[in-house]
Amino acid sequence: MFQLRKIILMASTAAFCSATVPSTVIGAEGGTVTPPTVAALTADAEKGDPDAQFQLGMLGLIGKLGDEGRFQAIDRLEAAAAAKHDGACFVLAKLYAGGIMVQRSTLQAARLYEAAADRGHAKSQDALALLMLSGDGVAKDPEAAARLLEAASQSGLPSAKSNLGMLYLRGEGVPRDVKRGIELLREGAEGGPPAAQFNYGWLLETGTGVARDPIEARKWYERAAERGSTRAQYNLAGMLLRDDPDAKDRIIAVKWLLVVSVVGDNPALKETAKATIPKVLVDMPTEDIEAASQAALAHLGGEGPIDIAQGAN
């Protein structure tokens, strides 16, 4: 049996050091912050400029303003949100939903999403709809969720198109319409969000409403996996291992299982990946194991191979 403690520790350290706040939060609204100068932003923020507050908050979150800026980040975002800055509402809601730097509260997340959604903010409409579908922080209401997704889709938001497409496939909150659902999923995948790419890849892998196409499914899974979709990483690994993989595909599969086992955002998939890895490694040559560990750590932003020590527990 292979010992995995060292690999998980090393990769977890690399992942933690690469980003203190998940990229899904940073990329949501603040990935393109390009302030003229921090001094100018600070001066504007002191005058009550919500956009300046937002930008300073985002810079603080990503560690560009030192410890003090990080400590002030939430207050900055709260001030901007109170002034009806939609981006600040959205980012704060994601932080509350994930319990990142604040106490987790899906109720508070829903309130922030709703405030921005009511003003037509498409990303907030999309996020609020997902909470309404699960009943997390708000009353479960598939019909209202579908209306929000329709509005966000009309603005061209790819993730909303994908999520709405899934509703049409299931007939949840809308009349079931497989053709419309597939069209929306394809449009969403082309737009690029990893979750949308995963959804479309899943259709192709399972043959749900479309002709089954494992080769095309793999392409979409690969795109989503590289961009951080845990489900795509796990499904891609499973697909490769099921198809009597050659050495190259087995290395790729182990790479993604390692990544899921360390930073996957789905607890069940993380545990399954951890349990699967030793079984897959049994017949792998040492050099292939090293190649897989190197690829996994490179994806996580580290250097050098992850050491998968062989031995008995």
N, C-alpha and C positions, 0 to 999 in steps of 0.2 A: 504493500500500500504506500502511496506517495504522500509525503508530508507537504502540506500547502501553506503552513503558517508563514514561512519566510516570504513566499511570493506575495501573499495578501498584504503583509506588512510593508514590503518594499513598494508595491504598486499603490497602496493606499497613501503612503507618504508622498509619492510622486503626484498623485491626483490632488491631494490636499494642498501641496505647495504650488500647484499650477494655477489654482483659482480659489480664493476664499469665499466667493459667492458664485453659485452655479451660473454657467454661461447662459442658461435658459432665462435667467433673470436679467443679466446684463444685456444680452442681445435683444431682450424684449422691447426696450425703449431707449436704452442708453448706450448702445454700441457705437454710435456715431457722434458722441460728445466731442466737440472741437471748440473749446472756449477761447476767446481772444486772449485773455489772461485771467488767472485766478483772482488777482486783485480787482480787476474790473467786474468780474462776476460777484465777488464778495460785496463790492460797493452797491451793485444793483440789487443784490439780495437784501441788503440792509434797508434799501428803499422799498422793499416789499415786492420786488419783481419775482413772480412765481417761476418763470422759466430759469432765472438765475439760481433760485433755490433748488430747482430740479437738477440742473446741471452740476451744481456743487454736491448735491446728494449722491448723484451717480458717480462722480469722481471719487467721492469718499468711499462708496461701496467697493470700487475696484482698486482701492489702495493708492490712489494718485495724490492724496492729500495727507498721508501719514496717519498716525494713530488718532490724532485729534479730529481729522476730517472723517475718519471712519466712525468715531463716536458720535459725530454730529450728523451723520448721513440720514438717519431715520428722522430726526427732527427737521432737517431740511426738506425731506420728501413729504413729511406730514404738513409742513407749512405750505408747500406747493399744492398739495392735494386739497387743503382747506380753501385755497384760492381757485379751485376748480381746474387745476392743471391735469388733463386727462392722462398724460404719460406718468405723472407721479402717482395718480390713483391706481393705475394699472400695475406699476412696479411694486408699490406698497402692498397691493392685494396679493401679488405673487409671493412676496416675503411672508405675509401672514398665512397664506395657504400652506406654505412649506415650513413655517416655523423657523425662518432664517433671520437671525439677528433680532427677532421679536418673538413673543409667545404665540404659538400657533393658534389661529382662530379663523376657521372657515366662515364663521358668521361675519367677522370684520372684513374678511376678503370679499365676501359676497356684497357687502354694503359698498365697498370701494368700487368694485366692478360695476355695480348697478348705477352708481353716481355717474361714472364715465359713459356707461352704455346708454343711459338716458340722453346724453348729449351727442350720441351717434358715434362714439369711439368703437371702431369695429373689433379691435382685439379684446376689448372689455366685453363686448356683446358675445363674442365667441367663448371667452372664458366663463362668463356668467351662465351661458347656455349649458356648458358641461356640468357646472354645479347643479343646475336645475334638473339635469338628466339623472344625476346620482342622488339628489336630495341632500347634498352635503352643504350645510350652512343656510340653505333655503328650502322652501317647500318643493317637493318633486313635482315638476310640471313639464312633461314632454312637449305639449303644444306650445307653451310660451317659449321653451327652448328652441323649438323649430322656427318660431317667428324671429327670434334673435339671430339665429344662424342664417336665415333668409336675408335679413338686413345686412349682416356682415358680409355675406356672399356677394350681395349686390355691389358692395364697395370693392370687390375683387380680392378679398382676403383668402388666400389659398387654404389655410387651415380650416376656416369656416366652411368652405366648399366641401372639403373632405369630411368634416364632421356631419354636415347636412346630408352628404351622400350616404353615409352610414345609416342615417335615420330613414332615408328612402328605401334602402335595402331591407331594413328591418320592419318598415311600416310603423315606426315609433314617432308619434306626434304629427305624422303626415300619412296620407294614403301610401301604401306600398307601391313603389315604382322602381323596379330593378334597373330599367334602362336609364332613367334619370339619375339614379344613384351611381351607376357606373360612370356616367358622363361627369358628374361632379367629382368623383374620386380621381378620375384621370386628370381633370383640370387642377385639382388640388395638388396632386403629385407633381405635375409639371411646374407648379408654382414654387416647389422646393422645400416646404417644411418636412422634417424627417418623419413626423407622425403620419402625414399625408402620404409620403412615399411608402411607408410601411403598410398602410391600409391598402394601397393599390397593389403592392407586392403580394399581400395576403390573398387578395381576390385572384390573382394570377396563379398563386401556388395551389390554392384550394379549388379553383375552377368555379368560384361563386359568381354566377351571372355572366361569366365569360368562359371562353375555352381555356382549359388548364394549360399553362405555359411556364414550366419550371425555369427555363433559361431566362425568360424575361422577368420572372419573379425574382430570380437571383440578382439581376441588375438593379432592381428597385430596392431590394433588401440591402445590397452593398452600398448604395447611395445613402440610404437612411442610417445604416450602421456607422458609416464614417462620420456622420453628423450627430451621433450620440443616441440614437434610438435603441434602448435596451431590448425592446421586443424584436426589432429587426436584427440586432446582433445575435440574440438567442435563436431566432427562427432560422437565420442564415447558417449558424453553426449546425443546427439540427438537420437542415436540408443537405448540407455537405456530408455529414456523417451517415445519413441514410442511403446515400447513393454510391456506396462502395468507393470511397474517396481514394485518390492517389495521394502521394506524399504531400504535394503542394496544397491540396484542398484540406487535408487533415491538419496541416500547420495553420491554415487560415481559420479552421473551425476551432482549434484550441485557443488561438489568439482571442477570438470573440468570447469564448467561454470564460477565459481569464478576465477579460475586461468586464463582463457582466458580473462575475463573482466579486469584483472589487468595487465598481462604481455604479452598478445597475440600480435603477430607481424603482425596481419592482422586487420586493423582498422575496416573494415566492420563486421568481426566476433566479435570483442570486443564490438561494440555497440549492436549487436544482442544478445550477451550473457548477457549484462547488462539489456537489455529489457526483456529477458526471465526469469531471476532469480526470480523477484517478483511473476510471475505467477506460477512458480514451487513450491515456498515456501508456498503458500496459505494453503495447507492442510497438511503440514509437522509438526510433533510434535517438540516441542522446543529442545528436546534432539537430534533429528536427524539433526536439523539445526546446533546445536553446533558441532555435529560430522563432518558434512560436512565442516564447517568453520575451524575446527581443522585440518582436512586432507588437505585442501587447503593451509593453512598457513604452515603446515609441508612441503609440496611440495616446497613452496617458500623459505624455509629455516628459517622460523620464529618459535616462540614458543607460545603456548597457543592458544585458539580458537579465530577466527576472530569474533568480536561481530556484529551480524546482529540484529540491534535493530528493534523491531516491533513498529509500530505506524503510525499515519496518517500524511501525508505531508500537 
